[in-house]
Amino acid sequence: MPTPDSNDGPSASALIDQKMAELADWRGETLQEVRALIHEADPDVLEELKWRGTPVWSHDGILCTGETYKSAVKLTFAKGASLPDPTGLFNASLDGNTRRAIDIHEGQRIDEAAFKALIQAAVALNTSAVKTKPARRK
């Protein structure tokens, strides 16, 4: 599979499309739905494929990843422990100091407004961290 960084292969977005189509079940549909919500929440989001084909959405750093397992689609937020989650979307990886995840199982629906607010909070956190970093000296 070509890397998303190569100029002669498919784009990361095309490879994510391909991954969802290959799943051909509720996991592909769920990943497609959350992907659309991510783009609605942040039209400037960057899509990448990393770590053996895992979709990654970034904006001044990783926002979240979309891993697929037999019984769940796991959306892992890189800095989830620092994000407000007033509706309790995070239901996995709650023990760590940094990441938090949302496991979506077959037949479950995600609260779209709360999810988009979570994406926007992750973008705000990432962009604030970029603004506060001191310039590197050469």
Secondary structure as UniProt FT lines:
FT   TURN            4..5
FT   TURN            7..8
FT   HELIX           12..23
FT   HELIX           26..41
FT   TURN            43..44
FT   STRAND          46..50
FT   TURN            51..53
FT   STRAND          54..58
FT   STRAND          62..68
FT   STRAND          73..77
FT   TURN            78..79
FT   HELIX           80..82
FT   TURN            86..87
FT   STRAND          100..104
FT   TURN            106..107
FT   HELIX           112..132
//
